[in-house]
Each structure stands twice: as structure tokens, then as C-alpha cells.
Amino acid sequence: MKKTALDSVGIKDSNMLLLLCYEVLFGLGKIQGGGKVKREIMAVKPALLAALEDYKRSKGAKTNQELLPESVRGKSDGQNNRLRYARVNRLRTSLRQVKKQLCASGEFEFVDSATQRHATTPSDGKEEDDNNEEEREETAEGTQGEGKIQRSTANEKNNKKRFWLDEHVADLLVFEVGTDLHDHELVKNAHLILQDKASCFPALILNPQPDSHLIDACSAPGNKTTHAAAMMSGRGRVDAFEINEKRCALLKRRVEQAGGDKCIRARHESFLDADVSADGEFGDVRYVLLDPTCSGSGMVSRLEYMHKKRGESDAQRQKRVQGLAEFQKQMLDHALSFANVQRVSYSTCSVHKEENELVVQHALQQHPEFRLVHALPTWPRRGLPLFPGAEKCVRVCPQEDKINGFFVALFERRSTTSKSKKKKKKNKKRKQPEETDGDDDQGGSNKRARK
């Protein structure tokens, strides 16, 4: 690509520059937010598009997808072939009110018939090989390039965009292919939260009850946190841990915007430092939602070749995944160690068994007081048969389910007898958690804690 198109853009970080250019060329066609950098990049957008066309001609490529290595072509159904999801935020509104507002605008039509829903379901992409651009979780709601929006004939007649209720997740609305909600008022005021379907599974299966105490171990940016709080009807206590300072600031903003600041406390601390004892600050915790750092290999927007380090060998990649798995085991072990915790959800957006089933198996061996619950019984794809009971876990396949790849498991304490009943409290004074050393240097990840 012509470097002259970017000479005037004042970004020293080449990786950030490439990311923003990718968004302009292959994503939304624009940059979210504002500022000088956005203005400068958008000013050279025509030159970038022209350079892209020149590059395709030089490679003999007719579509953007033909620029991809053959080994990864066709692994995604493409963002234009994917439905859009938005969760109704019950901390601020109701499903009925959102449906009413959407339909009253004249832009949307609510569909409650399975026949009508299937009419808007995207094709399998076999006849549209040029629609394989990758989707970013919770952000990519449009596209730039050759991809064409596919809509049913009936929908073209009234020019309304259809939406319906998801069959698995309550309060999750599904919008037809190509719908862009980023600038919609319901999204701006956090009555609707853009959230991938798979990302809703942890809070859904955990099913926290009102007036209870829940911990979200790795919280930022906060969609799962506010979902859990909404399931608690905004009543009770949610401690949201985030070790990275900038990510914690983002978490606080998202929580406040979603109306969850009355019950959610964003904590700039490491989850691993949380006191698990019965007489400590978290002695009454009943639920833990754990979605730790992972390889991200299930994300539709992160094909393996895109996010692995340059020049990384298979052996190095395997070592990296194994390192993540060891960290995940440590986090899950800590989550299951809280004195009175009754339910723990464990999830990743990874497809690797080392980060999924093998982590769960290790936890069951270390904590025989817990068992697996058969999560989402109607979901067709289950855990890999690596140990007895693995079928109780849930797997999501991007190609089959047309959402981000995901894994989730639900642990439940076998006995209703808590540790606190076995030992009387000797000191009613609450014990404050230890301070983190503030020394985190792990690339700004929102889910990593120090080992």
C-alpha cells in the first residue's frame, strides 16, 4: 500500500495506525470518537481507498478477501452475513419499552414468527465468497468494500429493518444482517447495549439472584458485569475487579452509563488478592463470574494469523497458550475457594482445549466439593469429550452459530453446608483486601492479574 497516503498522520505507534486504517478500509468505514488523529486519517481516506484498489490490481485480486492467505480464506462467514445483537438494559428500561420505541420510529419492525425470523437468517456464505470480512465483538456493525447487505424481499417492500427476541437469552434482541445501531439513541443512552450473543452466556447460566453478592473477577469493559447486575434487578452487591488502571476507568464509565453504579463497585485491584475467608470482606459472596485473559482464538475478528506474534512458531504459540492455561487454572482455583460461593461460571473466547475443558477438568480435580451443571441444555454444541461430564460445558462455533467462538462452564457447590457454618466467626470486623503492587506490565490487558 502507498505509504505516502499516511505521511501526514501524526501517529508514532505503527500498530495503532494500522488498526485505525483497517477500521476505515474493512470495518465501519469510519473511526469511533473524535480528535485530531481521526480527522487526519479521515482526510486521507480517499487516498487509502485508492491505494487499496491499486494494491488489489497489482495482486490480481478482485475482492478484499482474495488478499488473505489461502489457508484462512473462508474460515469466517463474513460480517455482512452475521446477525446483530443488542441486549435490553433492564437497569434503565424494559423490553416492552424498547420494542415500543424501535417500532414507533418507523425504521424497525418486530417479528415474532419463526417463519419470518428464518426469512432474515443469512445464507451460509457459499455463494458470496466476497463477504468474508471479519467481525469485531460489540463494535463492527457495518462494512466498507464489496460486501452487499442481504435482506428478504418482503422486508424490501416496507423498507423496515426486522428484529426479534433471541431464543436462548432473555432480553437479547436480534437484528437482521447489516443493521447498524452505533448511532441509535437507544444505544447512546445505554437502554440497548451492543453485546455479542455468546458474551451473554456467563451471566445467563450463572443466574444470580437479587439481594445477593457477586464478584466479576475480570470485568472491563463491563458488559458481562452490567448484565449480571441487571439479572439481580440492580439489587445486591457486585464487586467488579480490574487490575489495569485505564481499563478500570473505562469500566467505571460503562457502569455509570448503564445505570449500575448503585450496586456495582469497580475495584482497581487484582482478583487474586481478594480474601476468600468466611470472615473477610467477601465472606458472603455467592456467585463468581470468571472470564479471564485468553488467546482470543474464537473471536471472529481475530484469526490466528492476525493476532499471533510475528515470526511465532507453532511451538512458541503452544507455549503461549499453555502459559495462559496455567494462569486460568490459578484464577479458577481462586474463584472456587471463596468460603460461601455457590456458583462459579468460567468462560473464554478461545477454541483451544488447553484453555477450556482441560482447565475445567483440573478445577474439578482440585475442588471435589463442586460439580458441573448442565449449562444451556438446548444448546447443540457441547464440550469436547475429554473427561466424564464434559458434555455439560458449552462450546460455540463461529462457522456454525454465526457468533463469536466461546466456551462456558458452570460450577455448583455440591453441599448446601457452607464453610462458615462449620466454623464460628471469631472476629466480626471485616478484613480489608491487600493492595496490589500496581506493577502490572502485561500489555494493558483488561483480564490479567499478577501470578
PLY file of the C-alpha trace (Angstrom):
ply
format ascii 1.0
element vertex 451
property float x
property float y
property float z
element edge 450
property int vertex1
property int vertex2
end_header
0.00 0.00 0.00
1.23 3.52 -0.73
2.90 4.90 2.35
2.52 8.47 1.06
-1.19 8.32 1.94
-0.27 8.31 5.63
2.72 10.62 5.70
0.72 13.48 7.23
-0.86 11.43 10.01
0.85 12.09 13.32
0.77 8.65 14.95
4.10 7.23 16.10
2.61 3.87 17.08
2.58 1.93 13.80
0.36 -0.82 15.20
-2.29 1.70 16.24
-2.07 3.34 12.83
-2.63 0.01 11.08
-5.58 -0.78 13.34
-7.30 2.52 12.58
-6.64 2.17 8.85
-8.09 -1.34 8.95
-11.25 0.05 10.53
-11.55 2.64 7.76
-10.88 0.21 4.90
-12.51 -3.00 6.08
-14.59 -2.22 9.18
-17.08 0.55 9.82
-15.55 2.82 7.20
-15.05 5.38 9.94
-13.36 5.84 13.31
-15.39 5.98 16.52
-14.77 9.01 18.70
-13.10 12.25 17.71
-9.88 14.21 17.85
-7.03 15.21 15.60
-5.97 11.68 14.67
-9.46 10.82 13.45
-9.65 14.00 11.37
-6.27 13.37 9.80
-6.98 9.75 8.90
-10.45 10.51 7.53
-8.90 13.31 5.44
-6.72 10.76 3.64
-9.46 8.12 3.38
-9.88 8.63 -0.40
-6.15 8.13 -0.86
-6.24 5.00 1.30
-9.10 3.53 -0.75
-7.30 4.35 -3.97
-4.13 2.72 -2.66
-6.11 -0.37 -1.70
-7.57 -0.63 -5.20
-4.10 -0.26 -6.73
-2.77 -2.97 -4.43
-5.58 -5.37 -5.35
-4.94 -4.82 -9.03
-1.23 -5.50 -8.53
-2.10 -8.80 -6.83
-4.77 -9.74 -9.33
-7.40 -9.68 -6.60
-11.00 -8.66 -7.32
-12.11 -8.68 -3.68
-10.54 -7.82 -0.35
-10.88 -11.43 0.73
-8.65 -12.59 -2.10
-5.81 -10.73 -0.40
-5.99 -13.17 2.53
-3.72 -16.21 2.62
-5.44 -19.25 1.11
-5.09 -21.08 4.42
-7.55 -18.75 6.13
-9.95 -17.85 3.33
-13.49 -18.91 4.02
-12.96 -19.54 7.73
-15.43 -16.79 8.54
-18.88 -16.28 7.14
-18.13 -12.57 7.00
-19.53 -9.67 8.94
-22.15 -8.98 6.28
-23.51 -12.49 6.75
-23.93 -12.10 10.50
-26.90 -11.03 12.53
-26.55 -8.18 15.03
-27.27 -8.46 18.74
-28.23 -5.86 21.33
-29.16 -6.54 24.95
-32.01 -4.64 26.58
-30.52 -2.98 29.66
-33.05 -3.64 32.42
-31.11 -1.36 34.74
-32.55 1.54 32.76
-35.56 0.32 30.80
-37.74 -2.67 29.89
-38.08 -4.95 26.90
-41.57 -3.64 26.27
-40.41 -0.03 26.23
-37.51 -0.72 23.86
-39.73 -2.63 21.44
-42.23 0.22 21.52
-39.57 2.85 20.80
-37.98 0.90 17.97
-41.28 0.24 16.22
-42.57 3.79 16.79
-39.57 5.18 14.92
-40.87 3.66 11.69
-37.41 2.24 10.99
-37.87 -1.16 12.63
-40.41 -3.96 12.58
-40.70 -6.52 15.38
-41.01 -10.12 14.19
-42.37 -12.83 16.47
-42.89 -15.58 13.91
-40.27 -18.30 13.44
-41.06 -18.30 9.73
-40.36 -14.59 9.45
-37.21 -14.92 11.54
-35.82 -17.57 9.24
-36.57 -15.36 6.27
-33.96 -12.90 7.52
-31.37 -15.50 8.56
-28.20 -15.09 6.47
-27.08 -17.68 3.96
-24.14 -19.94 4.65
-21.94 -17.72 2.52
-21.15 -20.37 -0.09
-22.50 -18.21 -2.90
-20.97 -14.99 -1.58
-17.27 -15.58 -1.16
-16.62 -11.84 -1.16
-18.40 -11.42 2.20
-15.72 -12.84 4.46
-14.54 -9.72 6.26
-14.05 -10.36 9.97
-16.33 -9.01 12.70
-15.25 -7.21 15.86
-17.15 -8.12 19.05
-19.66 -5.47 20.13
-18.41 -2.86 17.61
-18.50 -3.91 13.96
-21.98 -3.04 12.76
-21.24 -2.06 9.17
-18.68 -2.56 6.42
-16.59 -0.95 3.70
-15.90 -2.79 0.47
-17.66 -5.20 -1.81
-20.00 -6.85 0.72
-23.69 -6.34 -0.01
-26.41 -6.42 2.59
-28.84 -9.28 2.03
-32.47 -8.74 3.00
-35.66 -10.59 2.34
-37.95 -9.49 -0.47
-40.80 -8.84 1.96
-38.60 -6.56 4.03
-37.51 -4.53 1.00
-41.15 -3.68 0.27
-41.73 -1.80 3.51
-38.07 -0.78 3.91
-38.09 -1.63 7.62
-35.36 -3.46 9.47
-36.58 -6.54 11.29
-35.70 -7.59 14.81
-36.83 -10.35 17.15
-36.14 -11.96 20.51
-33.26 -14.40 20.79
-34.33 -17.97 21.54
-31.71 -18.55 24.26
-31.02 -15.24 26.01
-33.86 -13.27 27.57
-33.80 -9.55 26.74
-31.42 -10.08 23.82
-32.69 -8.59 20.57
-31.56 -9.92 17.21
-31.38 -7.56 14.25
-31.20 -8.58 10.65
-28.00 -8.58 8.63
-26.41 -5.20 8.04
-28.17 -3.29 10.82
-26.01 -0.52 12.30
-27.07 0.62 15.76
-23.99 2.53 16.87
-25.55 5.94 16.44
-29.02 4.96 17.61
-30.37 6.92 20.56
-31.20 3.74 22.49
-27.54 2.73 22.30
-26.25 6.17 23.18
-28.39 6.33 26.32
-27.48 2.70 27.24
-31.04 1.42 27.00
-29.60 -1.02 24.47
-26.11 -2.48 24.93
-24.33 -3.89 21.89
-23.20 -7.31 23.03
-22.44 -10.50 21.14
-24.77 -13.37 21.97
-22.03 -15.65 23.28
-20.86 -12.89 25.62
-24.26 -13.07 27.33
-23.91 -16.74 28.27
-21.83 -16.37 31.50
-24.35 -14.19 33.37
-27.24 -16.15 31.88
-26.10 -19.53 33.23
-24.82 -18.08 36.49
-28.34 -16.71 37.13
-27.51 -14.51 40.15
-30.46 -13.68 42.36
-31.47 -10.22 43.67
-30.05 -9.11 47.02
-27.03 -11.40 46.68
-23.29 -10.72 46.50
-21.45 -11.38 43.22
-17.87 -10.94 42.04
-16.89 -10.32 38.44
-13.25 -11.31 38.51
-12.08 -9.71 35.26
-14.61 -7.04 34.50
-13.61 -4.46 31.88
-15.16 -3.24 29.69
-18.21 -4.22 31.76
-20.89 -5.76 29.54
-20.97 -9.02 31.47
-20.86 -7.07 34.73
-23.91 -4.94 33.94
-25.71 -7.99 32.54
-25.24 -9.80 35.85
-26.38 -6.72 37.77
-29.48 -6.48 35.58
-30.31 -10.11 36.32
-30.12 -9.15 40.01
-32.62 -6.35 39.27
-29.99 -3.87 40.39
-30.34 -5.12 43.96
-27.48 -6.56 45.92
-23.73 -6.06 45.56
-21.40 -6.59 42.63
-17.65 -6.24 43.09
-16.04 -5.76 39.68
-12.28 -6.36 39.71
-9.99 -4.83 37.08
-6.24 -4.73 37.56
-5.44 -2.33 34.71
-5.89 1.32 35.65
-7.07 2.57 32.25
-9.41 -0.36 31.78
-10.80 0.20 35.26
-11.55 3.82 34.35
-13.38 2.55 31.25
-15.26 0.07 33.41
-16.41 2.83 35.76
-17.68 4.92 32.85
-19.56 2.00 31.32
-21.12 1.04 34.66
-22.27 4.59 35.30
-23.64 4.95 31.79
-25.56 1.68 32.15
-27.07 2.80 35.45
-25.30 0.15 37.51
-23.26 2.38 39.80
-25.66 1.91 42.73
-24.90 -1.80 43.05
-21.61 -2.23 41.14
-18.30 -1.24 42.69
-15.40 -1.09 40.23
-12.23 -2.10 42.05
-8.77 -1.33 40.66
-7.34 -4.46 42.24
-6.19 -7.94 41.38
-8.85 -10.61 41.84
-6.14 -12.94 43.13
-5.70 -10.64 46.14
-9.35 -10.92 47.18
-9.75 -12.52 50.63
-11.61 -15.84 50.31
-12.11 -16.44 54.04
-15.55 -16.70 55.62
-14.97 -13.76 57.96
-13.43 -11.50 55.31
-14.95 -8.77 53.15
-16.14 -11.33 50.63
-17.33 -13.94 53.07
-20.90 -13.70 51.82
-20.11 -13.94 48.09
-22.48 -16.43 46.45
-21.56 -16.01 42.78
-18.34 -15.51 40.82
-18.26 -14.69 37.12
-14.82 -15.52 35.74
-13.90 -14.64 32.15
-10.09 -14.42 32.30
-7.46 -13.50 29.76
-7.36 -15.99 26.92
-5.88 -16.37 23.45
-8.98 -14.87 21.82
-8.80 -17.58 19.16
-12.58 -17.81 18.96
-13.11 -14.15 18.13
-14.34 -13.72 14.58
-12.20 -10.62 14.27
-9.03 -12.40 15.40
-7.94 -15.09 13.01
-4.91 -16.86 14.42
-2.58 -15.38 11.81
-3.70 -11.85 12.72
-3.05 -11.88 16.46
-0.08 -14.18 16.91
3.29 -12.57 17.21
5.26 -12.04 14.04
7.55 -14.97 13.40
6.00 -17.06 16.17
6.47 -20.78 15.57
3.89 -23.45 16.37
5.97 -24.44 19.40
6.08 -20.85 20.64
2.35 -20.46 20.12
1.67 -23.66 22.03
3.88 -22.42 24.85
1.93 -19.16 24.94
-1.41 -20.96 25.10
-0.13 -23.25 27.83
1.05 -20.23 29.80
-2.42 -18.72 29.54
-3.93 -22.02 30.66
-1.79 -22.07 33.81
-2.95 -18.54 34.63
-6.58 -19.54 34.00
-6.24 -22.51 36.34
-4.93 -20.21 39.05
-7.83 -17.80 38.60
-10.45 -20.56 38.62
-8.91 -22.17 41.68
-9.19 -18.83 43.49
-12.80 -18.36 42.38
-13.78 -21.76 43.75
-12.02 -21.06 47.06
-14.41 -18.41 48.41
-15.88 -19.75 51.61
-19.55 -19.40 50.73
-19.58 -19.25 46.96
-22.31 -21.44 45.50
-21.95 -20.94 41.75
-18.99 -20.04 39.52
-19.12 -19.52 35.75
-15.92 -19.98 33.77
-15.70 -18.75 30.19
-13.24 -17.89 27.44
-13.41 -16.74 23.84
-10.90 -19.43 22.92
-11.26 -22.61 20.87
-8.27 -24.35 22.47
-8.96 -27.31 24.75
-5.98 -26.29 26.90
-7.86 -23.13 27.91
-11.26 -24.76 28.17
-12.00 -28.39 29.00
-8.57 -29.10 30.46
-8.83 -26.09 32.80
-12.27 -27.27 33.92
-11.04 -30.82 34.45
-8.14 -29.57 36.59
-10.52 -27.47 38.70
-12.84 -30.42 39.35
-9.88 -32.49 40.49
-8.73 -29.74 42.85
-12.22 -28.94 44.15
-14.29 -32.12 44.56
-16.80 -30.08 46.57
-18.02 -28.66 43.25
-19.78 -30.31 40.33
-20.58 -29.23 36.79
-24.11 -28.12 35.93
-25.52 -28.93 32.50
-25.47 -25.40 31.09
-27.87 -24.29 28.35
-29.41 -27.74 27.82
-30.93 -26.80 24.45
-27.62 -25.63 23.00
-26.40 -28.23 20.47
-22.61 -27.90 20.72
-21.09 -29.28 23.92
-17.66 -29.64 25.50
-15.12 -31.97 23.94
-15.33 -35.50 25.44
-12.03 -35.26 27.31
-13.41 -36.30 30.71
-16.72 -37.62 32.09
-19.23 -34.78 32.27
-17.51 -32.52 29.73
-20.74 -32.53 27.73
-22.20 -30.28 30.43
-19.98 -27.48 29.12
-20.97 -25.30 26.17
-18.98 -24.59 23.05
-19.85 -22.03 20.37
-18.61 -22.49 16.81
-18.28 -19.27 14.77
-18.95 -21.04 11.48
-21.99 -22.99 12.69
-23.53 -20.49 15.10
-22.51 -17.29 13.30
-21.42 -15.63 16.53
-18.04 -15.42 18.24
-16.40 -18.66 19.28
-16.88 -19.23 23.00
-16.66 -21.73 25.84
-18.52 -21.66 29.13
-18.87 -23.97 32.11
-20.91 -23.68 35.31
-19.68 -24.98 38.69
-22.04 -25.51 41.62
-21.21 -26.45 45.19
-22.33 -30.00 45.96
-23.35 -29.35 49.56
-25.53 -26.53 50.84
-23.46 -26.52 54.03
-21.08 -23.59 53.83
-17.68 -23.36 55.38
-18.88 -20.55 57.60
-21.31 -22.92 59.34
-18.55 -25.35 60.11
-16.51 -22.74 61.90
-17.90 -19.94 64.07
-16.75 -16.45 63.34
-14.31 -15.24 65.96
-13.94 -11.73 64.64
-16.80 -9.81 63.09
-14.56 -7.00 61.91
-14.20 -7.02 58.15
-10.79 -7.67 56.76
-9.67 -5.31 54.01
-8.15 -6.85 50.88
-4.45 -6.31 50.36
-3.30 -3.61 47.99
-1.96 -4.70 44.62
1.57 -3.63 43.92
0.45 -1.62 40.88
3.26 -3.24 38.93
1.19 -4.79 36.14
3.07 -4.65 32.88
1.12 -7.17 30.86
0.26 -5.06 27.88
-2.79 -3.34 29.31
-4.92 -6.47 29.24
-8.21 -5.98 30.99
-8.29 -9.52 32.29
-4.81 -10.28 33.52
-3.76 -10.40 37.13
-0.34 -10.96 38.54
0.53 -14.55 39.23
0 1
1 2
2 3
3 4
4 5
5 6
6 7
7 8
8 9
9 10
10 11
11 12
12 13
13 14
14 15
15 16
16 17
17 18
18 19
19 20
20 21
21 22
22 23
23 24
24 25
25 26
26 27
27 28
28 29
29 30
30 31
31 32
32 33
33 34
34 35
35 36
36 37
37 38
38 39
39 40
40 41
41 42
42 43
43 44
44 45
45 46
46 47
47 48
48 49
49 50
50 51
51 52
52 53
53 54
54 55
55 56
56 57
57 58
58 59
59 60
60 61
61 62
62 63
63 64
64 65
65 66
66 67
67 68
68 69
69 70
70 71
71 72
72 73
73 74
74 75
75 76
76 77
77 78
78 79
79 80
80 81
81 82
82 83
83 84
84 85
85 86
86 87
87 88
88 89
89 90
90 91
91 92
92 93
93 94
94 95
95 96
96 97
97 98
98 99
99 100
100 101
101 102
102 103
103 104
104 105
105 106
106 107
107 108
108 109
109 110
110 111
111 112
112 113
113 114
114 115
115 116
116 117
117 118
118 119
119 120
120 121
121 122
122 123
123 124
124 125
125 126
126 127
127 128
128 129
129 130
130 131
131 132
132 133
133 134
134 135
135 136
136 137
137 138
138 139
139 140
140 141
141 142
142 143
143 144
144 145
145 146
146 147
147 148
148 149
149 150
150 151
151 152
152 153
153 154
154 155
155 156
156 157
157 158
158 159
159 160
160 161
161 162
162 163
163 164
164 165
165 166
166 167
167 168
168 169
169 170
170 171
171 172
172 173
173 174
174 175
175 176
176 177
177 178
178 179
179 180
180 181
181 182
182 183
183 184
184 185
185 186
186 187
187 188
188 189
189 190
190 191
191 192
192 193
193 194
194 195
195 196
196 197
197 198
198 199
199 200
200 201
201 202
202 203
203 204
204 205
205 206
206 207
207 208
208 209
209 210
210 211
211 212
212 213
213 214
214 215
215 216
216 217
217 218
218 219
219 220
220 221
221 222
222 223
223 224
224 225
225 226
226 227
227 228
228 229
229 230
230 231
231 232
232 233
233 234
234 235
235 236
236 237
237 238
238 239
239 240
240 241
241 242
242 243
243 244
244 245
245 246
246 247
247 248
248 249
249 250
250 251
251 252
252 253
253 254
254 255
255 256
256 257
257 258
258 259
259 260
260 261
261 262
262 263
263 264
264 265
265 266
266 267
267 268
268 269
269 270
270 271
271 272
272 273
273 274
274 275
275 276
276 277
277 278
278 279
279 280
280 281
281 282
282 283
283 284
284 285
285 286
286 287
287 288
288 289
289 290
290 291
291 292
292 293
293 294
294 295
295 296
296 297
297 298
298 299
299 300
300 301
301 302
302 303
303 304
304 305
305 306
306 307
307 308
308 309
309 310
310 311
311 312
312 313
313 314
314 315
315 316
316 317
317 318
318 319
319 320
320 321
321 322
322 323
323 324
324 325
325 326
326 327
327 328
328 329
329 330
330 331
331 332
332 333
333 334
334 335
335 336
336 337
337 338
338 339
339 340
340 341
341 342
342 343
343 344
344 345
345 346
346 347
347 348
348 349
349 350
350 351
351 352
352 353
353 354
354 355
355 356
356 357
357 358
358 359
359 360
360 361
361 362
362 363
363 364
364 365
365 366
366 367
367 368
368 369
369 370
370 371
371 372
372 373
373 374
374 375
375 376
376 377
377 378
378 379
379 380
380 381
381 382
382 383
383 384
384 385
385 386
386 387
387 388
388 389
389 390
390 391
391 392
392 393
393 394
394 395
395 396
396 397
397 398
398 399
399 400
400 401
401 402
402 403
403 404
404 405
405 406
406 407
407 408
408 409
409 410
410 411
411 412
412 413
413 414
414 415
415 416
416 417
417 418
418 419
419 420
420 421
421 422
422 423
423 424
424 425
425 426
426 427
427 428
428 429
429 430
430 431
431 432
432 433
433 434
434 435
435 436
436 437
437 438
438 439
439 440
440 441
441 442
442 443
443 444
444 445
445 446
446 447
447 448
448 449
449 450
